[in-house]
Amino acid sequence: MAKEKKSFGATTHAGRLLKLTGMTTSIATRVASHQVKKLFQDEESQKRDREKLMRDVGKQVAETLGQMKGAVMKVGQIASQMQDLLPAEIADALTVLQKASAPMPFSIIKRQLRHELGDDHANLFAEFQEKPFAAASIGQVHRATLKDGTDVVVKVQYPAVKSSIDSDMRQLRRILRLGALFKVNEATLDAIFSEIRDQLEEELDYKQEADNLKRFREFHRDEPWIVIPEVIDELSSEQVLTLRYEPGDDLDTVEASSSYSQELRNLLGERLFDALGREMFVLREVHCDPHPGNFAFRPDGSIIMYDFGAVKRIPEEDAKAMKALTLAAYAGDYEALDRILVDLDVRKGDGPDVSEAFYRPWVELLMPPFSDQPFDFAGSRLHLDLVKHTRTVPWKYLESFQPSPRTLLINRVLGGHYWTMRRLRVNQAFRANVEKTLDSVQ
């Protein structure tokens, strides 16, 4: 028991606060030392030391959050995918949080099951595997069998996650504000954290996730190749979610498998592309956690979507704005594109004027995956070319742009599925798919 307490001491509100406060104090000391040292350094030395400070801070934040569960780890995962929100050194360090986390001891999971479902797991299930099927930031998943022989998965939320969400986020924001680590202003930062907090609040309510699963199953009912697990209501609650087990091949398996021909890979890519497009523009909601573990594939062309805790609802005006933005990019209408980006709070209205000469290279880089010519995702250098081009842009123009709460999670979806398409090795033209989807937006 002593070992268990030591390894998972951050499962209580007080334990979490102590761990985060300790990290904050340590980082504050590092930053203060750096500020003093700057007074005696030339510009080149300041830059070099600043980069080292960011690497050290990123490593410390990643190590601490990796030992914890809940909001701080989840926000760390989100931040790692947003290179425009944090210094690259910190965002890079946080990528380790994308990997599967260490599971909770089964004694803790067993108590959660009894508390939520009102009985011991042995009385509720014919079989229940103690070793988790998967472990993540706010809960872990176990395989089980119902009394009638149905194979299911049981998602169990970790204790103290929901009660600690506000204090966790206050501490994390304080940590990331030290030394002006965020690259956005306070008002935008407030809006971003509010958006993330709302998503977390919803993700922590498994009854809401059950409703999301049912709604998306109904939306995709005429697309039998989109498989979304069925909810077992009688064995679900606010912090436990039991679903019919839907097996499939993960991306690692698909990458290495000869069963997936190029034709099949293209079909899977097209079906995934169309499903996400229809969710965004027709349903105006989107499954917004593109982690590879939330998707699986089958040789019959089916795609299984897991984990509907994170769902982004898209207001009608935002859907129309994204349609207009896409059409402006296709048409090369840079004045309209600039105006829409200002309306979406992506470009600051009080910044310097941004001309066609600024926008044209970005459009030429970003639009080939959406063109009428096949795009080879496997050989794509888009992510590298974007980084390379960013380094050539004058800072005064980059400062005119910021992550917008209205597009933050959508950008996360698009960026995440770019990597899915690369790993699937899709080679396909998507302009016709884009136009068909956009035609449904009034």
C-alpha positions as CSV (number, residue, x, y, z in Angstrom):
1,M,0.0,0.0,0.0
2,A,2.9,2.4,0.7
3,K,4.2,2.0,-2.8
4,E,0.8,2.6,-4.3
5,K,0.4,5.8,-2.3
6,K,3.8,7.1,-3.4
7,S,3.3,6.4,-7.1
8,F,-0.2,7.9,-7.2
9,G,-0.2,10.5,-4.5
10,A,-1.7,13.1,-6.8
11,T,-5.1,11.4,-6.8
12,T,-6.3,13.8,-4.0
13,H,-6.9,17.5,-4.3
14,A,-4.2,18.4,-1.7
15,G,-1.7,16.0,-3.3
16,R,-2.2,17.6,-6.7
17,L,-1.9,21.1,-5.4
18,L,1.3,20.3,-3.5
19,K,2.9,18.8,-6.6
20,L,1.9,21.7,-8.9
21,T,2.9,24.3,-6.4
22,G,6.3,22.8,-6.0
23,M,6.8,22.8,-9.8
24,T,5.6,26.5,-10.0
25,T,8.1,27.5,-7.3
26,S,11.0,25.7,-9.0
27,I,10.2,27.3,-12.4
28,A,9.8,30.7,-10.9
29,T,13.3,30.4,-9.4
30,R,14.7,29.4,-12.7
31,V,13.0,32.3,-14.5
32,A,14.2,34.9,-11.9
33,S,17.7,33.6,-12.1
34,H,17.6,34.0,-15.9
35,Q,16.3,37.5,-15.7
36,V,19.2,38.5,-13.4
37,K,21.7,36.8,-15.6
38,K,20.4,38.7,-18.7
39,L,21.6,42.0,-17.2
40,F,25.2,40.9,-17.8
41,Q,24.9,39.2,-21.2
42,D,25.1,40.3,-24.8
43,E,22.1,39.6,-27.1
44,E,23.4,36.3,-28.5
45,S,24.1,34.9,-25.0
46,Q,20.6,36.0,-23.9
47,K,19.0,34.1,-26.8
48,R,21.1,31.0,-26.1
49,D,20.2,31.0,-22.4
50,R,16.6,31.7,-23.1
51,E,16.4,28.6,-25.4
52,K,18.1,26.5,-22.7
53,L,15.6,27.8,-20.1
54,M,12.7,26.9,-22.3
55,R,14.0,23.4,-22.8
56,D,14.6,22.9,-19.1
57,V,11.2,24.3,-18.2
58,G,9.5,22.1,-20.8
59,K,11.2,19.0,-19.6
60,Q,10.2,19.8,-16.0
61,V,6.6,20.5,-16.9
62,A,6.4,17.3,-19.0
63,E,7.9,15.1,-16.3
64,T,5.6,16.5,-13.6
65,L,2.4,16.4,-15.7
66,G,3.4,12.9,-16.9
67,Q,3.2,11.7,-13.3
68,M,-0.3,13.1,-12.8
69,K,-3.7,12.5,-14.2
70,G,-6.5,14.9,-15.0
71,A,-6.8,18.4,-16.3
72,V,-3.2,19.4,-16.2
73,M,-2.1,16.4,-18.2
74,K,-4.9,16.9,-20.7
75,V,-4.1,20.6,-21.2
76,G,-0.4,19.6,-21.6
77,Q,-1.4,17.2,-24.4
78,I,-3.4,19.9,-26.1
79,A,-0.7,22.4,-25.8
80,S,1.9,20.0,-27.3
81,Q,-0.1,20.1,-30.5
82,M,-0.2,23.9,-30.7
83,Q,3.1,25.2,-31.8
84,D,1.7,28.8,-32.1
85,L,0.7,28.9,-28.5
86,L,4.0,28.0,-26.7
87,P,7.7,28.3,-27.5
88,A,8.8,25.4,-29.6
89,E,11.1,24.1,-26.9
90,I,8.2,23.7,-24.5
91,A,5.8,22.3,-27.0
92,D,8.4,19.8,-28.2
93,A,9.0,18.6,-24.6
94,L,5.3,18.2,-24.0
95,T,4.9,15.7,-26.9
96,V,5.8,12.9,-24.5
97,L,2.4,13.4,-22.9
98,Q,0.8,12.1,-26.1
99,K,2.0,8.6,-25.3
100,A,0.0,6.2,-23.2
101,S,0.3,7.1,-19.5
102,A,0.9,4.7,-16.6
103,P,-2.3,3.0,-15.4
104,M,-3.9,3.5,-12.0
105,P,-3.7,0.5,-9.6
106,F,-6.7,-1.8,-9.9
107,S,-7.6,-1.2,-6.2
108,I,-8.5,2.4,-7.1
109,I,-10.4,1.4,-10.2
110,K,-12.4,-1.2,-8.2
111,R,-13.4,1.4,-5.7
112,Q,-14.5,3.8,-8.5
113,L,-16.7,1.0,-10.1
114,R,-18.3,0.2,-6.8
115,H,-19.0,3.8,-6.0
116,E,-20.4,4.6,-9.4
117,L,-22.4,1.4,-10.2
118,G,-23.4,0.5,-6.7
119,D,-22.0,-3.1,-6.6
120,D,-18.7,-5.0,-6.9
121,H,-17.5,-5.4,-10.5
122,A,-17.5,-9.3,-9.9
123,N,-21.3,-9.1,-9.5
124,L,-21.9,-6.9,-12.5
125,F,-19.8,-8.6,-15.1
126,A,-19.2,-12.2,-16.1
127,E,-15.5,-11.3,-16.6
128,F,-13.5,-8.2,-15.9
129,Q,-9.8,-7.9,-16.9
130,E,-7.8,-6.1,-14.2
131,K,-5.0,-5.1,-16.6
132,P,-6.2,-2.0,-18.5
133,F,-6.8,-2.1,-22.2
134,A,-5.7,1.5,-22.4
135,A,-4.7,4.3,-20.0
136,A,-5.0,8.0,-20.7
137,S,-5.1,11.4,-18.9
138,I,-8.5,11.3,-17.2
139,G,-9.4,7.6,-17.2
140,Q,-8.5,4.1,-18.3
141,V,-10.3,1.4,-20.2
142,H,-10.7,-2.3,-19.2
143,R,-12.0,-5.2,-21.3
144,A,-15.0,-7.1,-19.8
145,T,-17.8,-9.5,-20.7
146,L,-21.4,-9.0,-19.8
147,K,-23.6,-11.8,-18.2
148,D,-25.1,-12.4,-21.6
149,G,-21.7,-12.9,-23.2
150,T,-21.4,-9.5,-24.9
151,D,-17.8,-8.2,-25.1
152,V,-17.5,-4.7,-23.8
153,V,-15.0,-2.1,-22.7
154,V,-15.4,-0.2,-19.5
155,K,-14.0,3.4,-19.2
156,V,-13.4,4.4,-15.6
157,Q,-12.6,8.0,-14.6
158,Y,-9.8,8.6,-12.2
159,P,-10.7,9.9,-8.7
160,A,-10.2,13.7,-7.9
161,V,-10.0,14.7,-11.5
162,K,-13.3,16.6,-11.7
163,S,-13.0,18.2,-8.2
164,S,-9.5,19.5,-9.1
165,I,-10.1,20.9,-12.5
166,D,-10.3,24.6,-11.6
167,S,-7.2,24.5,-9.2
168,D,-5.3,22.4,-11.8
169,M,-5.9,24.9,-14.5
170,R,-5.1,27.9,-12.4
171,Q,-1.8,26.4,-11.4
172,L,-1.0,25.3,-15.0
173,R,-1.8,28.8,-16.3
174,R,0.4,30.3,-13.6
175,I,3.3,28.0,-14.6
176,L,3.0,28.8,-18.3
177,R,2.7,32.5,-17.7
178,L,6.0,32.6,-15.9
179,G,8.6,34.3,-18.1
180,A,5.9,35.2,-20.6
181,L,5.9,31.6,-22.0
182,F,2.6,32.1,-23.8
183,K,2.8,33.9,-27.1
184,V,-0.7,35.5,-27.0
185,N,-2.2,38.4,-25.1
186,E,-4.1,38.1,-21.8
187,A,-7.6,38.5,-23.4
188,T,-6.9,35.8,-25.9
189,L,-5.3,33.6,-23.2
190,D,-8.5,34.0,-21.1
191,A,-10.6,32.9,-24.0
192,I,-8.4,29.9,-24.9
193,F,-8.4,28.6,-21.3
194,S,-12.1,29.1,-21.1
195,E,-12.6,27.0,-24.3
196,I,-10.3,24.3,-23.0
197,R,-12.0,24.3,-19.6
198,D,-15.5,24.0,-21.1
199,Q,-14.3,21.0,-23.2
200,L,-12.7,19.4,-20.2
201,E,-15.9,19.9,-18.1
202,E,-17.9,18.1,-20.8
203,E,-15.3,15.4,-21.3
204,L,-15.4,14.6,-17.5
205,D,-19.2,13.9,-17.8
206,Y,-19.5,10.4,-19.1
207,K,-23.3,10.8,-19.3
208,Q,-22.7,13.6,-21.8
209,E,-20.2,11.4,-23.7
210,A,-22.9,8.7,-23.9
211,D,-25.3,11.3,-25.4
212,N,-22.5,12.3,-27.9
213,L,-22.0,8.7,-28.9
214,K,-25.7,8.2,-29.5
215,R,-26.0,11.4,-31.5
216,F,-23.0,10.7,-33.7
217,R,-24.2,7.1,-34.3
218,E,-27.5,8.4,-35.5
219,F,-25.8,11.0,-37.7
220,H,-23.7,8.3,-39.4
221,R,-26.5,5.7,-39.6
222,D,-26.5,5.7,-43.4
223,E,-22.7,5.2,-43.5
224,P,-22.2,1.7,-42.2
225,W,-18.4,2.0,-42.7
226,I,-18.3,4.6,-39.8
227,V,-18.5,2.4,-36.7
228,I,-19.3,4.1,-33.3
229,P,-19.6,1.9,-30.2
230,E,-23.0,1.3,-28.7
231,V,-23.6,2.5,-25.1
232,I,-24.6,0.0,-22.4
233,D,-26.8,2.4,-20.4
234,E,-27.4,0.1,-17.4
235,L,-23.7,-0.1,-16.6
236,S,-22.8,3.5,-17.3
237,S,-22.8,6.6,-15.0
238,E,-21.2,10.0,-14.8
239,Q,-17.8,8.5,-14.2
240,V,-18.1,5.0,-15.7
241,L,-18.9,4.3,-19.4
242,T,-19.6,0.8,-20.7
243,L,-19.6,0.3,-24.5
244,R,-19.9,-2.6,-26.8
245,Y,-16.4,-3.7,-27.9
246,E,-15.6,-2.8,-31.5
247,P,-12.2,-4.2,-32.5
248,G,-10.1,-2.8,-35.3
249,D,-6.5,-2.4,-36.4
250,D,-4.6,0.6,-34.9
251,L,-2.4,2.8,-37.0
252,D,0.7,0.9,-36.1
253,T,-0.8,-2.3,-37.5
254,V,-2.2,-0.6,-40.6
255,E,1.2,0.9,-41.4
256,A,2.9,-2.4,-41.3
257,S,0.1,-4.5,-42.9
258,S,0.1,-5.9,-46.4
259,S,-3.7,-6.4,-46.1
260,Y,-4.1,-2.7,-46.7
261,S,-3.6,-2.0,-50.4
262,Q,-3.1,1.5,-51.7
263,E,-6.7,1.5,-53.0
264,L,-8.0,0.6,-49.5
265,R,-5.8,3.2,-47.9
266,N,-7.2,5.8,-50.2
267,L,-10.7,4.7,-49.5
268,L,-10.2,4.9,-45.7
269,G,-8.6,8.3,-46.2
270,E,-11.6,9.5,-48.2
271,R,-14.2,8.1,-45.8
272,L,-12.4,9.7,-42.8
273,F,-12.1,13.0,-44.7
274,D,-15.8,13.0,-45.6
275,A,-17.0,12.0,-42.2
276,L,-15.1,14.8,-40.5
277,G,-16.2,17.3,-43.1
278,R,-19.9,16.3,-42.7
279,E,-19.6,16.5,-38.9
280,M,-18.1,20.0,-39.1
281,F,-20.4,21.5,-41.7
282,V,-23.6,19.5,-41.6
283,L,-23.9,18.3,-38.0
284,R,-21.8,21.4,-36.9
285,E,-20.1,19.2,-34.3
286,V,-16.8,17.4,-34.6
287,H,-15.0,14.7,-32.7
288,C,-12.1,16.9,-31.7
289,D,-9.5,14.5,-30.2
290,P,-7.4,13.3,-33.2
291,H,-5.2,11.1,-31.0
292,P,-4.3,8.0,-33.1
293,G,-5.6,5.7,-30.3
294,N,-9.1,7.1,-30.9
295,F,-9.4,5.6,-34.4
296,A,-9.1,2.0,-35.7
297,F,-9.5,0.5,-39.1
298,R,-10.7,-2.7,-40.7
299,P,-9.7,-4.4,-44.1
300,D,-13.4,-4.1,-45.1
301,G,-13.0,-0.3,-45.3
302,S,-14.6,0.4,-42.0
303,I,-13.4,3.1,-39.6
304,I,-14.0,2.8,-35.8
305,M,-14.2,6.1,-33.9
306,Y,-13.7,5.9,-30.1
307,D,-13.8,8.5,-27.3
308,F,-16.5,11.1,-27.9
309,G,-15.8,13.0,-24.7
310,A,-14.2,15.9,-26.6
311,V,-16.8,17.2,-29.0
312,K,-16.6,20.8,-30.5
313,R,-19.9,22.4,-31.3
314,I,-19.5,24.8,-34.2
315,P,-21.8,27.9,-34.3
316,E,-23.6,28.5,-37.6
317,E,-21.7,31.7,-38.2
318,D,-18.3,30.0,-37.7
319,A,-19.3,27.2,-40.2
320,K,-20.2,29.9,-42.7
321,A,-17.0,31.8,-42.1
322,M,-14.9,28.6,-42.6
323,K,-16.7,27.9,-45.8
324,A,-16.0,31.5,-47.0
325,L,-12.4,31.2,-46.0
326,T,-11.9,28.0,-48.0
327,L,-13.6,29.4,-51.1
328,A,-11.5,32.6,-50.8
329,A,-8.3,30.5,-50.7
330,Y,-9.4,28.5,-53.7
331,A,-10.2,31.7,-55.6
332,G,-7.1,33.6,-54.5
333,D,-9.2,36.3,-53.1
334,Y,-6.8,37.6,-50.5
335,E,-8.8,40.6,-49.4
336,A,-11.7,38.4,-48.5
337,L,-9.4,35.9,-46.8
338,D,-7.9,38.6,-44.7
339,R,-11.3,40.0,-43.7
340,I,-12.5,36.6,-42.6
341,L,-9.4,35.9,-40.5
342,V,-10.0,39.2,-38.7
343,D,-13.7,38.3,-38.2
344,L,-12.6,34.9,-36.7
345,D,-10.1,36.6,-34.4
346,V,-7.2,34.8,-36.0
347,R,-5.7,38.1,-37.2
348,K,-5.6,41.1,-34.9
349,G,-7.5,44.0,-36.4
350,D,-5.1,46.6,-35.1
351,G,-2.0,45.0,-36.6
352,P,-0.2,46.2,-39.7
353,D,-1.9,45.7,-43.1
354,V,-1.3,42.2,-44.5
355,S,-1.0,42.1,-48.3
356,E,-1.5,39.4,-51.0
357,A,2.3,39.0,-51.0
358,F,2.1,37.7,-47.4
359,Y,-0.9,35.4,-47.9
360,R,0.0,33.9,-51.3
361,P,2.9,31.6,-50.1
362,W,0.8,30.3,-47.2
363,V,-2.1,29.5,-49.5
364,E,0.2,27.8,-51.9
365,L,1.6,25.7,-49.1
366,L,-1.7,24.8,-47.4
367,M,-4.0,24.1,-50.3
368,P,-2.5,21.2,-52.2
369,P,-4.1,18.6,-49.9
370,F,-7.4,20.1,-50.9
371,S,-6.8,20.4,-54.6
372,D,-8.1,18.5,-57.6
373,Q,-4.7,16.7,-58.0
374,P,-3.8,13.6,-55.9
375,F,-1.8,14.6,-52.9
376,D,0.8,12.1,-51.6
377,F,0.5,12.4,-47.8
378,A,3.1,9.7,-47.2
379,G,5.8,11.8,-49.0
380,S,4.4,15.2,-47.8
381,R,6.9,17.7,-46.4
382,L,4.1,20.2,-45.7
383,H,4.8,20.3,-41.9
384,L,8.5,21.0,-42.6
385,D,7.8,23.5,-45.3
386,L,5.5,25.5,-43.0
387,V,8.2,25.7,-40.3
388,K,10.8,26.7,-42.9
389,H,8.5,29.4,-44.4
390,T,7.6,30.7,-40.9
391,R,11.3,31.5,-40.2
392,T,11.4,33.8,-43.3
393,V,8.4,35.9,-42.3
394,P,9.1,39.3,-40.6
395,W,8.1,39.2,-36.9
396,K,5.8,42.2,-37.2
397,Y,3.5,40.2,-39.4
398,L,3.6,37.0,-37.3
399,E,2.7,39.2,-34.3
400,S,-0.5,40.1,-36.1
401,F,-1.8,36.5,-35.8
402,Q,-2.9,34.6,-32.8
403,P,-4.6,31.3,-31.8
404,S,-8.4,32.0,-31.8
405,P,-10.7,30.2,-29.4
406,R,-13.2,29.9,-32.3
407,T,-10.7,27.8,-34.4
408,L,-8.4,26.4,-31.8
409,L,-9.9,22.9,-31.5
410,I,-10.7,22.7,-35.2
411,N,-7.1,23.4,-36.1
412,R,-6.2,20.6,-33.6
413,V,-8.5,18.3,-35.5
414,L,-7.1,19.2,-38.9
415,G,-3.5,19.0,-37.8
416,G,-4.0,15.7,-36.1
417,H,-5.6,14.1,-39.1
418,Y,-2.9,15.3,-41.4
419,W,-0.6,12.9,-39.4
420,T,-3.3,10.2,-39.7
421,M,-3.4,10.6,-43.4
422,R,0.4,10.4,-43.6
423,R,0.5,7.2,-41.6
424,L,-2.3,5.7,-43.7
425,R,-0.2,6.7,-46.8
426,V,-3.2,8.2,-48.5
427,N,-2.6,9.4,-52.1
428,Q,-5.9,11.1,-53.2
429,A,-7.4,14.3,-54.5
430,F,-9.9,15.9,-52.2
431,R,-11.2,19.1,-53.9
432,A,-14.4,17.4,-55.1
433,N,-15.0,16.1,-51.6
434,V,-14.5,19.6,-50.1
435,E,-16.9,21.2,-52.6
436,K,-19.6,18.6,-52.0
437,T,-19.4,19.2,-48.3
438,L,-19.4,23.0,-48.6
439,D,-22.5,22.8,-50.9
440,S,-24.4,21.6,-47.8
441,V,-23.6,24.8,-45.9
442,Q,-26.4,27.4,-46.6
